[in-house]
Amino acid sequence: MITPILAFALFLASVFTTRQLVANSLRLSTLDVPNERSSHLTPTPRGGGIAFVAASIIGFLLLVLNDTLDHADLLAICCAGVIVATAGHLDDRQKISGATIRLVFHAFGAIVLVAVIGFPSQISVFDRTINTGMIGSLLGVVYLVWLLNLFNFMDGTDGIAASEAIFVCVAGAVLNFHVLANINFSAAAIFLAASTIGFLLYNWSPAKIFMGDVGSGFLGIVVGGLSLMAAKQQHELLWVWIILLAVFISDATITLIRRLARKQKPHVAHRSHAYQHLAIRFNSHSKVALIVLAINVMWLLPIAFFVADQQLAGTSGVVVAYVPLLVAALILGAGKDLATN
C-alpha cells in the first residue's frame, strides 16, 4: 500500500527540513526572545512550522493523483493552507502587522474551503435533522477561522499544538475509516500527522524550535478542512472531529470570553489559558502536553468512537465531552491573568 510509504517519506522530509532550520536558525529563522508573557526562558527560533507545511502540501498534491478522491477538495485544502501559512510566515517575519490584515487572510482561506468542500447541508441536533442552508456556509467560515486562531492561541508551550494536531489527525483518520471503510478518505490526515511528527521531534520540551504562526494557522485551517471533507461523506463525522478537538476549543473559548468580558484585546499575547496556568503550576511543558494527550486518548477518543459507531448522537457526545472540560477550564482560571488568580 502506498500511503504508509509516502507518510514515512513525508516524516523524513519534515525531520530533515526542521533540522536544517534549527541548525541554520540565525540565517533562516527569526528568534523568539522571551518577555514577561513568554513561557520559555531562552531565545528560540520560530517559524519552524514551514517544515511540516511544505511536507504535507507535497503529500496532498500527490493524493490529487488518486482518482478515488475529490481533486477539488484536496486542492482547496492546499490553497487555503498556503494562504493562511503565508500570512503566518509574514507575521513571523514581522512583514505585516495588525489583526485586521491577518483576519482578511484567514477569512479568505476559510471561504475557499467552504466554497469548494461545503458545509453539511443537514446536521443532526439532538435527534432532529436541521437544514443549514446559507447559514451553514457562514457557520463553516466562522468555525474555520476560529479553529485556525485557537491553534495559534494554544501554541504557547512546547509540543502542545503539534501533539494535539497529531492526535486529532490520527484519531480522525481511524474513525473516518471505521465509518467509511475506505482508507483513501483518511490519507490526507495521515500525511499531515506524519509531517507534524517530524517537526515534533524538535518541538518537544525543551523545544529547539517553535512552529510560529506559519505552522499553527496552517494546522488549524487544514484540520478544519479535513473535518469538512469527512462530513461531506457522512455528516455525523463533523461532530466526531469537533469532539476530538474539545480540549483546545474549550480552553480557547473560555479564555476568549473572559478576556473580552474584561475588554482585553484577544490578539495580544498573554499567559491566561488554562494550559499555561498548568505549565506554571507544574513548571513543566511536557507534563501539560502529556496531560492533554491523556485526556484526548482516555476521554475524548472513546466518546468520538461511540458517535462514529452510532451508539451516541453527535450533539449528545459533544455535551458529554465538553461540559467537564469547560468546567475544568473555569476552575483552572482560563482567561484570568496570573495576578488576579
Secondary structure, DSSP 8 states (H G I E B T S, - for coil): -HHHHHHHHHHHHHHHHHHHHHHTHHHHSEEE---TT-S-SS-EEE-TTHHHHHHHHHHHHHHTT-TTS-HHHHHHHHHHHHHHHHHHHHHHTTS---HHHHHHHHHHHHHHHHHHT---SEEEETTEEEE-HHHHHHHHHHHHHHHHHHHHHH--STTHHHHHHHHHHHHHHHHHHHHH--GGGGHHHHHHHHHHHHHHHHHSSS-S---HHHHHHHHHHHHHHHHHHHHHH-TTHHHHHHHHTHHHHHHHHHHHHHHHHTT--TTS--S-SHHHHHHHHHT-HHHHHHHHHHHIIIIIHHHHHHHHTTSS-HHHHHHHHHHHHHHHHHHTTTT--GGG-
